[in-house]
């Protein structure tokens, strides 16, 4: 089963718990992590994309 996890944290790099959670999720091949703030730093989400 494939799992998509959307992460939205404005300061993920300075968040110890959320950053660690993301790192652990990325270690699992069945889980795809999508960081919304990294993908859309200006907060203009491309809905069609």
Backbone as JSON Lines, residues from 0, in Angstrom:
{"i":0,"aa":"X","n":[0.84,-1.17,0.0],"ca":[0.0,0.0,0.0],"c":[0.89,1.24,0.0]}
{"i":1,"aa":"X","n":[0.57,2.22,-0.82],"ca":[1.3,3.49,-0.9],"c":[0.59,4.51,-0.02]}
{"i":2,"aa":"X","n":[1.37,5.35,0.63],"ca":[0.84,6.38,1.51],"c":[1.46,7.72,1.14]}
{"i":3,"aa":"X","n":[0.63,8.75,1.06],"ca":[1.1,10.11,0.81],"c":[0.88,10.92,2.08]}
{"i":4,"aa":"X","n":[1.96,11.54,2.57],"ca":[1.87,12.38,3.76],"c":[2.18,13.8,3.34]}
{"i":5,"aa":"X","n":[1.25,14.72,3.6],"ca":[1.46,16.13,3.32],"c":[1.91,16.81,4.6]}
{"i":6,"aa":"X","n":[3.03,17.49,4.51],"ca":[3.56,18.21,5.66],"c":[3.5,19.7,5.37]}
{"i":7,"aa":"X","n":[2.95,20.44,6.32],"ca":[2.86,21.9,6.18],"c":[3.31,22.52,7.5]}
{"i":8,"aa":"X","n":[4.57,22.91,7.54],"ca":[5.13,23.54,8.74],"c":[6.02,24.68,8.27]}
{"i":9,"aa":"X","n":[5.73,25.92,8.67],"ca":[6.48,27.06,8.15],"c":[7.96,27.08,8.52]}
{"i":10,"aa":"X","n":[8.34,26.43,9.63],"ca":[9.74,26.42,10.07],"c":[10.14,25.0,10.42]}
{"i":11,"aa":"X","n":[10.02,24.11,9.45],"ca":[10.29,22.7,9.68],"c":[11.73,22.47,10.12]}
{"i":12,"aa":"X","n":[12.65,23.23,9.59],"ca":[14.06,23.05,9.94],"c":[14.36,23.3,11.41]}
{"i":13,"aa":"X","n":[13.59,24.14,12.05],"ca":[13.83,24.43,13.47],"c":[12.89,23.67,14.4]}
{"i":14,"aa":"X","n":[12.03,22.85,13.85],"ca":[11.11,22.05,14.65],"c":[11.71,20.66,14.86]}
{"i":15,"aa":"X","n":[12.15,20.38,16.05],"ca":[12.82,19.09,16.31],"c":[11.88,17.91,16.08]}
{"i":16,"aa":"X","n":[10.68,17.97,16.61],"ca":[9.78,16.82,16.52],"c":[9.26,16.62,15.1]}
{"i":17,"aa":"X","n":[8.79,17.67,14.46],"ca":[8.25,17.53,13.1],"c":[9.33,17.18,12.09]}
{"i":18,"aa":"X","n":[10.51,17.75,12.26],"ca":[11.62,17.42,11.36],"c":[12.01,15.95,11.5]}
{"i":19,"aa":"X","n":[12.09,15.48,12.74],"ca":[12.44,14.08,12.98],"c":[11.36,13.14,12.43]}
{"i":20,"aa":"X","n":[10.1,13.51,12.61],"ca":[8.97,12.74,12.08],"c":[9.08,12.62,10.57]}
{"i":21,"aa":"X","n":[9.36,13.74,9.9],"ca":[9.52,13.73,8.44],"c":[10.69,12.83,8.02]}
{"i":22,"aa":"X","n":[11.81,12.94,8.7],"ca":[12.98,12.12,8.37],"c":[12.66,10.63,8.5]}
{"i":23,"aa":"X","n":[11.93,10.26,9.54],"ca":[11.57,8.84,9.73],"c":[10.59,8.38,8.65]}
{"i":24,"aa":"X","n":[9.65,9.22,8.29],"ca":[8.7,8.85,7.23],"c":[9.42,8.63,5.9]}
{"i":25,"aa":"X","n":[10.4,9.47,5.6],"ca":[11.12,9.38,4.33],"c":[11.98,8.12,4.23]}
{"i":26,"aa":"X","n":[12.22,7.46,5.34],"ca":[13.02,6.24,5.32],"c":[12.22,5.02,4.84]}
{"i":27,"aa":"X","n":[10.91,5.16,4.75],"ca":[10.04,4.05,4.35],"c":[9.66,4.21,2.89]}
{"i":28,"aa":"X","n":[9.93,3.21,2.09],"ca":[9.67,3.29,0.65],"c":[8.19,3.4,0.31]}
{"i":29,"aa":"X","n":[7.32,2.88,1.14],"ca":[5.88,2.92,0.85],"c":[5.26,4.28,1.14]}
{"i":30,"aa":"X","n":[6.05,5.18,1.74],"ca":[5.53,6.5,2.12],"c":[6.19,7.58,1.28]}
{"i":31,"aa":"X","n":[5.36,8.43,0.68],"ca":[5.83,9.6,-0.05],"c":[5.52,10.82,0.8]}
{"i":32,"aa":"X","n":[6.53,11.62,1.08],"ca":[6.35,12.83,1.89],"c":[6.4,14.03,0.97]}
{"i":33,"aa":"X","n":[5.4,14.89,1.08],"ca":[5.32,16.08,0.26],"c":[5.28,17.29,1.19]}
{"i":34,"aa":"X","n":[6.35,18.06,1.21],"ca":[6.48,19.24,2.07],"c":[5.92,20.45,1.32]}
{"i":35,"aa":"X","n":[4.76,20.9,1.73],"ca":[4.08,22.0,1.02],"c":[4.86,23.31,1.08]}
{"i":36,"aa":"X","n":[5.5,23.61,2.2],"ca":[6.27,24.85,2.3],"c":[7.52,24.8,1.44]}
{"i":37,"aa":"X","n":[8.1,23.63,1.28],"ca":[9.28,23.5,0.41],"c":[8.87,23.6,-1.06]}
{"i":38,"aa":"X","n":[7.76,22.98,-1.41],"ca":[7.29,22.97,-2.79],"c":[6.74,24.34,-3.21]}
{"i":39,"aa":"X","n":[6.1,25.04,-2.28],"ca":[5.47,26.33,-2.58],"c":[5.91,27.37,-1.55]}
{"i":40,"aa":"X","n":[7.16,27.83,-1.61],"ca":[7.67,28.75,-0.59],"c":[6.96,30.09,-0.55]}
{"i":41,"aa":"X","n":[6.35,30.49,-1.63],"ca":[5.62,31.77,-1.63],"c":[4.14,31.59,-1.29]}
{"i":42,"aa":"X","n":[3.77,30.36,-0.91],"ca":[2.43,29.99,-0.46],"c":[1.38,30.07,-1.55]}
{"i":43,"aa":"X","n":[1.78,30.15,-2.81],"ca":[0.85,30.11,-3.94],"c":[0.81,28.68,-4.46]}
{"i":44,"aa":"X","n":[-0.15,27.91,-3.96],"ca":[-0.22,26.5,-4.33],"c":[-0.81,26.35,-5.71]}
{"i":45,"aa":"X","n":[-0.1,25.64,-6.56],"ca":[-0.53,25.35,-7.92],"c":[-1.47,24.15,-7.88]}
{"i":46,"aa":"X","n":[-2.76,24.4,-7.86],"ca":[-3.76,23.34,-7.7],"c":[-3.72,22.37,-8.86]}
{"i":47,"aa":"X","n":[-3.49,22.83,-10.07],"ca":[-3.44,21.94,-11.23],"c":[-2.26,20.99,-11.15]}
{"i":48,"aa":"X","n":[-1.17,21.44,-10.57],"ca":[0.03,20.62,-10.43],"c":[-0.22,19.48,-9.48]}
